[in-house]
Amino acid sequence: MTRTPRDPSRTGGTVAVLAFSGIVVAVMQTLLVPVVKDLPQLLSASPSDATWVLTSTLLAGAVATPVMGRLGDLYGKRRMLLISLAVMVAGSLVCGFTSDLVVMIAGRALQGFAMGAIPLGIGLIRDALPPAKLASAMALMSSSIGVGGGLALPLAALVAQHADWHALFFGTAVLGVLAMALTLAFVPETGSRARGSFDVPGALGLSAGLVLLLLPVTKGAEWGWGSARILGLFAAAALVLLGWAAFELRTPAPLVDLRTSAKRQVLLTNLASMMVGVAFYAVSLVLPQLLQLPAATGYGLGRSMVVAGLCVAPLGLTMMLTAPLYARLSATYGPKTTLLLGMTVIAVGYAAGLGMMSAAWQTVVVSTVLGAGIGLAYSSLPALIVGAVDPSETGAANGLNTLMRSIGTSVSSAVVGMVLARTAQPLGAVRVPTLEGFRLSFLIAIVAVVLGAVCAAFLPRHRERMTLLASSARDAAGRTEEGAERVAPAQA
């Protein structure tokens, strides 16, 4: 395996462009949130059918993250990043020119394919940057998905309120083209390649298993959690994923190295990632609705769509600002401690939010605190993963980690959606969420964070930091065999 030499003069532009690409992907994922309640009318469809516009993006993104990560390891991460962005642009244009439900669902699925850009960006940073810049750069890339989501809410609301809603898709197409141009100009392809070939049966098996798993998770509240359809899908998902795992353990070049994924550091990090995903999405579902509900309910804050987006925007801004802070904390205490600190801040933010729902300024405070905690937690994850796997597996390993976050957000969406639906009360001709439902949703997020902290507590305290530093040192020396032999005793 070879590596391209690093050019220190270009690394700053590389990180900025990759972080921008991550933000573009997050904008794509979030752009329909301000108009989600209006989708049935806009698409001339029933509410249950209109939700497929969101579900299709989720399912496509879940499949794309591990697949594109592995393809990047094999054939070049920059190349696959460009392909991911190109598919997103194509999907954006499809959506921009249609109001047909089926075509819109297909376009949104193409957009979801861009979720693979996150693990690819982390892999490129691992390959291209010197050790001194690695921690903060990976932190920024990892948190970009939250940053973009936070920034997209007010911007998408402003566009939706003052222009045709199709302009949202044309905007993401322009951003995607810009990200591609910047990637071509500033992001070099690296020489890091994994051995073997692409595992087509493994990709198909994982795709089928994820669709069978996430479909009932996202549609359970609508179809009924105890219905034969939901239970049958869960059973089918278990059978397919077990068969897929058995196949992956026997194939010489698996899509996902399950033996590596079963390492304590990788497994516990992925489980913690899923819990952070649950916590991240809960606030995104609760606060915008609380802010926009009419004051006639007795607890709604009666704010416009744009104001609601601005009040939640600190969630993303704070995540972006915590990346440099993470680098300093991690250099001193290690990413495990930073992850635990982030989860503690998240729990404090949600606990405070239980009693801070009566004014718009209070939602700004809650968003800010939660953004700081989620930013620290998200920033810690790639360092823990990268420090536990071989450089040739960086893309696939981070793809799996990103997938676990996506599963967490899917579970959060399903559970919080069910809670808000079951606690809703009538307001005129419609049913609206209650204050009880909002607080219960925050309690669920607190439980998820506590479970994630338990997983993180069992991570090795120093090994992950030593492994990351040792592998970074090998990268800086060109990973020659002689250098590897000198570093190996230090890793033992």
C-alpha positions as CSV (number, residue, x, y, z in Angstrom):
1,M,0.0,0.0,0.0
2,T,1.4,3.4,-1.0
3,R,0.6,6.9,0.2
4,T,0.8,10.3,-1.5
5,P,3.2,12.8,0.1
6,R,1.5,15.4,2.2
7,D,1.7,19.0,1.2
8,P,1.3,21.1,4.4
9,S,0.3,24.1,2.4
10,R,-2.8,22.4,1.0
11,T,-4.1,20.7,4.2
12,G,-6.1,23.7,5.4
13,G,-8.0,23.9,2.1
14,T,-8.5,20.1,2.1
15,V,-10.1,20.2,5.6
16,A,-12.3,23.2,4.8
17,V,-13.6,21.7,1.5
18,L,-14.3,18.3,3.1
19,A,-16.1,20.0,6.0
20,F,-18.1,22.0,3.5
21,S,-19.1,18.8,1.7
22,G,-20.3,17.3,4.9
23,I,-22.4,20.5,5.6
24,V,-23.9,20.2,2.1
25,V,-24.9,16.6,2.8
26,A,-26.5,17.7,6.1
27,V,-28.4,20.5,4.4
28,M,-29.7,18.0,1.9
29,Q,-30.9,15.8,4.7
30,T,-32.6,18.6,6.6
31,L,-34.0,20.9,3.9
32,L,-37.6,19.5,4.0
33,V,-38.0,19.8,7.8
34,P,-39.7,23.2,7.5
35,V,-42.3,22.0,5.0
36,V,-42.8,18.5,6.3
37,K,-46.3,19.2,7.6
38,D,-47.3,20.6,4.1
39,L,-45.9,17.7,2.0
40,P,-49.3,15.9,1.6
41,Q,-50.8,19.0,0.1
42,L,-47.7,19.9,-2.0
43,L,-47.5,16.4,-3.5
44,S,-51.3,15.7,-3.6
45,A,-50.7,12.6,-1.5
46,S,-51.9,11.1,1.8
47,P,-49.9,11.8,4.9
48,S,-48.7,8.2,5.1
49,D,-47.5,8.2,1.4
50,A,-45.9,11.6,1.8
51,T,-43.6,10.4,4.6
52,W,-41.8,8.2,2.0
53,V,-40.2,11.4,0.8
54,L,-38.2,11.4,4.1
55,T,-38.0,7.6,4.6
56,S,-36.4,7.0,1.1
57,T,-33.6,9.4,1.9
58,L,-32.9,7.7,5.2
59,L,-32.9,4.2,3.7
60,A,-30.6,5.2,0.8
61,G,-28.2,6.9,3.2
62,A,-28.1,3.9,5.5
63,V,-27.1,1.7,2.6
64,A,-24.6,4.2,1.1
65,T,-22.5,4.9,4.2
66,P,-20.8,1.4,4.5
67,V,-20.9,0.7,0.7
68,M,-19.2,4.0,-0.3
69,G,-16.7,3.7,2.6
70,R,-15.6,0.3,1.3
71,L,-15.5,1.5,-2.3
72,G,-13.4,4.4,-1.2
73,D,-10.9,2.1,0.5
74,L,-10.6,0.1,-2.6
75,Y,-10.7,2.6,-5.5
76,G,-10.0,6.0,-4.1
77,K,-11.9,8.1,-1.5
78,R,-11.8,11.3,-3.5
79,R,-13.2,9.6,-6.5
80,M,-16.1,8.1,-4.5
81,L,-16.7,11.4,-2.8
82,L,-17.2,13.1,-6.2
83,I,-19.5,10.3,-7.3
84,S,-21.6,10.6,-4.1
85,L,-21.9,14.4,-4.6
86,A,-22.8,13.9,-8.3
87,V,-25.6,11.5,-7.5
88,M,-26.9,14.0,-4.9
89,V,-26.9,16.8,-7.5
90,A,-28.8,14.5,-9.9
91,G,-31.4,13.7,-7.2
92,S,-31.7,17.4,-6.4
93,L,-32.5,18.2,-10.0
94,V,-35.0,15.4,-10.2
95,C,-36.8,16.7,-7.2
96,G,-36.6,20.3,-8.3
97,F,-38.5,19.6,-11.5
98,T,-41.4,17.5,-10.2
99,S,-44.3,17.5,-7.8
100,D,-45.1,13.8,-8.5
101,L,-44.9,11.7,-5.4
102,V,-43.2,8.7,-7.0
103,V,-40.6,10.7,-8.8
104,M,-40.0,12.8,-5.7
105,I,-39.3,9.7,-3.7
106,A,-36.8,8.4,-6.3
107,G,-35.1,11.8,-6.3
108,R,-34.8,11.9,-2.6
109,A,-33.3,8.4,-2.6
110,L,-30.6,9.6,-4.9
111,Q,-30.0,12.5,-2.6
112,G,-29.6,10.2,0.3
113,F,-26.8,8.4,-1.5
114,A,-24.6,11.4,-0.5
115,M,-24.5,10.3,3.1
116,G,-21.4,8.3,2.1
117,A,-19.5,11.5,1.9
118,I,-19.0,11.7,5.7
119,P,-16.9,8.5,6.1
120,L,-15.1,9.3,2.9
121,G,-14.2,12.7,4.1
122,I,-12.9,11.3,7.4
123,G,-10.9,8.8,5.5
124,L,-9.3,11.4,3.3
125,I,-8.4,13.5,6.3
126,R,-6.7,10.5,7.9
127,D,-4.7,9.8,4.7
128,A,-3.7,13.4,3.9
129,L,-3.1,15.3,7.0
130,P,0.0,15.5,9.3
131,P,-0.5,14.1,12.8
132,A,-0.5,17.6,14.4
133,K,-3.7,18.5,12.5
134,L,-5.4,15.2,12.5
135,A,-7.6,15.4,15.7
136,S,-9.2,18.8,15.1
137,A,-9.7,18.1,11.4
138,M,-11.5,14.8,12.0
139,A,-13.6,16.5,14.8
140,L,-14.7,19.2,12.3
141,M,-15.6,16.6,9.7
142,S,-17.5,14.4,12.1
143,S,-19.5,17.3,13.5
144,S,-20.3,18.8,10.0
145,I,-23.4,16.7,9.7
146,G,-24.8,18.4,12.8
147,V,-23.5,21.9,11.8
148,G,-25.2,21.6,8.4
149,G,-28.4,20.4,10.0
150,G,-28.5,23.3,12.4
151,L,-27.8,26.0,9.8
152,A,-30.2,24.5,7.2
153,L,-33.3,24.9,9.4
154,P,-33.5,28.7,9.3
155,L,-32.3,29.0,5.8
156,A,-34.7,26.4,4.5
157,A,-37.5,28.0,6.4
158,L,-36.7,31.4,4.9
159,V,-36.7,30.0,1.4
160,A,-39.9,27.9,1.9
161,Q,-41.7,31.0,3.4
162,H,-40.8,33.4,0.6
163,A,-40.3,31.3,-2.6
164,D,-41.5,28.1,-4.3
165,W,-40.5,25.1,-2.2
166,H,-38.7,23.6,-5.3
167,A,-36.1,26.2,-4.8
168,L,-34.8,24.2,-1.9
169,F,-33.7,21.4,-4.2
170,F,-32.1,23.8,-6.8
171,G,-30.2,25.3,-3.9
172,T,-28.8,22.0,-2.9
173,A,-27.9,21.2,-6.5
174,V,-25.9,24.4,-6.7
175,L,-24.2,23.6,-3.3
176,G,-23.4,20.1,-4.6
177,V,-21.8,21.4,-7.8
178,L,-19.7,23.9,-5.8
179,A,-18.6,21.1,-3.4
180,M,-17.5,19.0,-6.4
181,A,-15.6,21.9,-7.9
182,L,-13.8,22.6,-4.6
183,T,-13.0,19.0,-4.1
184,L,-11.4,18.8,-7.6
185,A,-9.4,21.9,-6.8
186,F,-8.3,21.4,-3.3
187,V,-8.6,17.7,-2.2
188,P,-5.9,15.4,-3.5
189,E,-6.5,11.7,-4.1
190,T,-4.5,9.6,-1.7
191,G,-2.5,6.5,-2.6
192,S,-4.0,4.5,0.3
193,R,-5.8,1.4,-1.0
194,A,-7.2,-1.7,0.6
195,R,-6.4,-5.1,-0.9
196,G,-9.1,-7.3,-2.4
197,S,-12.2,-6.7,-4.4
198,F,-15.6,-5.2,-3.7
199,D,-17.9,-7.6,-1.9
200,V,-21.1,-7.5,-4.1
201,P,-23.0,-10.2,-2.3
202,G,-22.1,-8.6,1.0
203,A,-23.3,-5.2,-0.2
204,L,-26.6,-6.6,-1.4
205,G,-27.1,-8.6,1.8
206,L,-26.4,-5.6,4.0
207,S,-28.6,-3.3,1.9
208,A,-31.5,-5.8,2.1
209,G,-31.0,-6.2,5.9
210,L,-30.9,-2.5,6.6
211,V,-34.0,-1.8,4.5
212,L,-35.9,-4.6,6.3
213,L,-34.7,-3.2,9.7
214,L,-35.1,0.5,9.2
215,L,-38.4,0.3,7.4
216,P,-40.4,-1.0,10.4
217,V,-38.4,1.4,12.7
218,T,-39.5,4.4,10.6
219,K,-43.1,3.2,9.9
220,G,-43.9,1.4,13.2
221,A,-46.0,4.3,14.6
222,E,-48.0,4.5,11.4
223,W,-48.5,0.8,10.7
224,G,-48.8,-0.3,14.4
225,W,-45.9,-1.8,16.3
226,G,-47.7,-5.0,17.0
227,S,-49.0,-5.5,13.4
228,A,-48.0,-8.6,11.4
229,R,-46.3,-6.4,8.8
230,I,-44.0,-4.8,11.3
231,L,-43.2,-8.0,13.2
232,G,-42.6,-9.8,9.9
233,L,-40.2,-7.2,8.7
234,F,-38.2,-7.3,12.0
235,A,-38.0,-11.1,11.8
236,A,-36.9,-10.9,8.1
237,A,-34.3,-8.3,9.0
238,A,-32.9,-10.6,11.7
239,L,-32.7,-13.6,9.4
240,V,-31.1,-11.6,6.5
241,L,-28.5,-9.8,8.8
242,L,-27.6,-13.1,10.5
243,G,-27.1,-14.7,7.1
244,W,-25.1,-11.7,5.9
245,A,-22.9,-11.9,9.0
246,A,-22.2,-15.6,8.4
247,F,-21.2,-14.9,4.8
248,E,-19.0,-11.9,5.8
249,L,-17.0,-14.0,8.3
250,R,-16.2,-16.5,5.5
251,T,-15.4,-14.2,2.6
252,P,-11.7,-13.3,2.2
253,A,-12.5,-9.6,1.4
254,P,-15.6,-8.6,3.3
255,L,-17.6,-5.4,2.9
256,V,-17.4,-5.0,6.7
257,D,-14.7,-6.8,8.7
258,L,-16.8,-8.1,11.5
259,R,-13.8,-9.3,13.4
260,T,-12.5,-5.8,13.5
261,S,-16.0,-4.4,14.3
262,A,-16.2,-6.8,17.3
263,K,-13.1,-5.3,18.9
264,R,-14.1,-3.8,22.2
265,Q,-13.1,-0.2,21.2
266,V,-14.9,-0.4,17.8
267,L,-18.0,-2.1,19.2
268,L,-18.5,0.1,22.2
269,T,-17.8,3.3,20.1
270,N,-20.4,2.2,17.6
271,L,-23.0,1.6,20.3
272,A,-22.2,4.9,21.9
273,S,-22.6,6.5,18.5
274,M,-26.1,5.1,18.1
275,M,-27.1,6.6,21.4
276,V,-25.7,10.0,20.5
277,G,-27.7,9.8,17.3
278,V,-30.8,9.3,19.3
279,A,-30.1,12.3,21.5
280,F,-29.2,14.5,18.5
281,Y,-32.4,14.0,16.6
282,A,-34.8,14.3,19.6
283,V,-34.1,18.0,20.0
284,S,-34.5,18.6,16.3
285,L,-38.0,17.1,16.5
286,V,-39.1,18.8,19.7
287,L,-38.0,22.4,19.7
288,P,-39.1,23.5,16.2
289,Q,-42.6,22.2,17.0
290,L,-42.7,23.8,20.4
291,L,-41.7,27.1,19.0
292,Q,-44.3,27.0,16.2
293,L,-47.3,25.8,18.1
294,P,-49.9,28.6,18.7
295,A,-49.9,30.3,22.1
296,A,-53.6,29.2,22.3
297,T,-52.4,25.8,23.4
298,G,-51.1,27.3,26.6
299,Y,-47.5,26.1,26.1
300,G,-46.8,26.8,22.4
301,L,-44.6,29.8,21.7
302,G,-46.3,31.0,18.5
303,R,-43.2,31.8,16.5
304,S,-42.9,31.8,12.7
305,M,-41.1,29.1,10.8
306,V,-38.0,31.3,10.3
307,V,-37.8,32.4,13.9
308,A,-38.1,28.8,15.0
309,G,-35.2,27.9,12.8
310,L,-33.1,30.7,14.1
311,C,-33.7,29.6,17.7
312,V,-32.5,26.1,16.9
313,A,-29.6,27.3,14.8
314,P,-27.2,27.5,17.8
315,L,-27.3,23.7,17.9
316,G,-25.2,23.6,14.7
317,L,-23.1,26.7,15.3
318,T,-22.0,25.4,18.7
319,M,-21.1,22.0,17.3
320,M,-18.8,23.7,14.8
321,L,-17.1,25.9,17.5
322,T,-16.4,22.9,19.7
323,A,-14.1,21.2,17.2
324,P,-11.0,23.2,18.2
325,L,-11.9,22.7,21.9
326,Y,-12.2,19.0,21.3
327,A,-8.7,18.9,19.9
328,R,-7.2,20.5,23.0
329,L,-9.2,18.3,25.4
330,S,-8.4,15.1,23.5
331,A,-4.7,15.8,23.3
332,T,-4.6,16.1,27.1
333,Y,-7.1,13.6,28.2
334,G,-7.9,11.3,25.2
335,P,-11.0,10.9,23.1
336,K,-12.7,8.6,25.6
337,T,-12.7,11.3,28.3
338,T,-14.0,13.9,25.7
339,L,-16.8,11.6,24.7
340,L,-17.9,11.1,28.3
341,L,-17.7,14.9,28.8
342,G,-19.8,15.5,25.8
343,M,-22.5,13.0,26.9
344,T,-22.5,14.6,30.3
345,V,-23.2,18.0,28.8
346,I,-25.9,16.5,26.6
347,A,-27.6,15.0,29.7
348,V,-27.4,18.4,31.5
349,G,-28.9,20.2,28.5
350,Y,-31.9,17.9,28.2
351,A,-32.4,18.0,32.0
352,A,-32.4,21.8,31.9
353,G,-34.7,21.6,28.9
354,L,-37.4,19.8,30.9
355,G,-38.0,23.1,32.8
356,M,-37.1,25.5,30.0
357,M,-39.9,25.4,27.5
358,S,-41.8,28.6,28.3
359,A,-39.9,31.2,26.2
360,A,-38.0,31.4,22.9
361,W,-34.8,32.5,24.6
362,Q,-34.9,29.4,26.7
363,T,-34.9,27.2,23.6
364,V,-31.8,29.1,22.4
365,V,-30.0,28.3,25.7
366,V,-31.0,24.6,25.5
367,S,-29.9,24.4,21.8
368,T,-26.6,26.0,22.7
369,V,-25.8,23.6,25.5
370,L,-26.9,20.5,23.6
371,G,-24.9,21.7,20.6
372,A,-21.8,21.9,22.7
373,G,-22.3,18.4,24.1
374,I,-23.2,16.8,20.8
375,G,-20.2,18.5,19.2
376,L,-17.8,17.1,21.7
377,A,-19.3,13.6,21.5
378,Y,-19.4,13.5,17.6
379,S,-15.9,14.9,17.5
380,S,-14.6,12.0,19.6
381,L,-16.0,9.2,17.5
382,P,-13.7,9.2,14.5
383,A,-10.6,9.3,16.6
384,L,-11.7,6.3,18.6
385,I,-12.5,4.4,15.3
386,V,-9.4,5.5,13.4
387,G,-7.2,4.6,16.4
388,A,-8.5,1.0,16.4
389,V,-8.4,0.0,12.7
390,D,-5.8,-0.3,10.0
391,P,-5.5,2.8,7.7
392,S,-6.8,0.7,4.7
393,E,-10.0,0.1,6.6
394,T,-10.6,3.7,7.6
395,G,-13.4,4.4,5.1
396,A,-15.4,1.2,5.8
397,A,-15.0,1.5,9.6
398,N,-16.1,5.1,9.6
399,G,-18.9,4.2,7.2
400,L,-20.2,1.7,9.7
401,N,-19.9,4.3,12.5
402,T,-21.8,6.8,10.5
403,L,-24.4,4.1,9.8
404,M,-24.8,3.5,13.6
405,R,-25.5,7.2,14.0
406,S,-28.1,7.0,11.3
407,I,-29.8,4.1,13.0
408,G,-29.8,6.1,16.2
409,T,-31.5,9.0,14.5
410,S,-34.0,6.6,12.9
411,V,-34.9,5.1,16.2
412,S,-35.2,8.6,17.7
413,S,-37.5,9.7,14.9
414,A,-39.7,6.6,15.4
415,V,-39.8,6.6,19.2
416,V,-40.3,10.4,19.6
417,G,-42.8,10.4,16.8
418,M,-44.8,7.7,18.5
419,V,-44.6,9.5,21.8
420,L,-45.8,12.8,20.4
421,A,-48.6,11.1,18.4
422,R,-49.9,9.2,21.4
423,T,-49.8,12.2,23.8
424,A,-51.3,14.6,21.2
425,Q,-54.5,16.6,22.0
426,P,-57.1,18.1,19.7
427,L,-56.8,21.7,18.7
428,G,-59.7,22.6,16.4
429,A,-59.7,20.0,13.5
430,V,-56.2,18.7,14.2
431,R,-54.3,17.0,16.9
432,V,-51.1,18.7,18.2
433,P,-48.3,17.5,20.4
434,T,-48.5,18.3,24.1
435,L,-46.1,19.6,26.7
436,E,-46.2,16.2,28.3
437,G,-45.1,14.6,25.0
438,F,-42.2,17.1,24.6
439,R,-40.9,16.4,28.1
440,L,-41.2,12.7,27.7
441,S,-39.2,12.9,24.5
442,F,-36.4,14.7,26.4
443,L,-36.5,12.0,29.1
444,I,-36.0,9.4,26.4
445,A,-33.0,11.3,25.1
446,I,-31.5,11.4,28.6
447,V,-31.9,7.7,29.0
448,A,-30.2,7.2,25.6
449,V,-27.3,9.4,26.6
450,V,-26.9,7.5,29.9
451,L,-26.8,4.2,28.0
452,G,-24.2,5.7,25.7
453,A,-22.1,6.9,28.6
454,V,-22.1,3.4,30.1
455,C,-20.8,2.0,26.8
456,A,-18.1,4.7,26.6
457,A,-17.1,4.1,30.2
458,F,-15.8,0.6,29.2
459,L,-13.6,1.9,26.4
460,P,-9.8,1.6,27.0
461,R,-8.6,4.8,28.6
462,H,-5.2,5.3,27.0
463,R,-4.9,2.6,24.4
464,E,-7.0,4.4,21.8
465,R,-4.9,7.6,22.1
466,M,-1.7,5.7,21.9
467,T,-2.9,3.7,18.9
468,L,-4.0,6.9,17.0
469,L,-0.7,8.7,17.7
470,A,1.3,5.6,16.7
471,S,-0.6,5.1,13.5
472,S,-0.3,8.8,12.7
473,A,3.5,8.7,13.3
474,R,3.7,5.7,10.9
475,D,1.7,7.7,8.3
476,A,4.1,10.7,8.6
477,A,7.1,8.4,8.1
478,G,5.5,6.8,5.0
479,R,4.6,3.6,6.7
480,T,7.7,1.8,5.7
481,E,8.2,-1.7,7.0
482,E,11.2,-0.6,9.0
483,G,9.2,2.2,10.6
484,A,6.3,-0.2,11.4
485,E,8.7,-2.6,13.1
486,R,9.9,0.2,15.3
487,V,6.4,1.4,16.2
488,A,5.0,-2.1,16.8
489,P,6.6,-2.6,20.2
490,A,5.2,0.7,21.4
491,Q,1.7,-0.4,20.5
492,A,2.0,-3.8,22.3
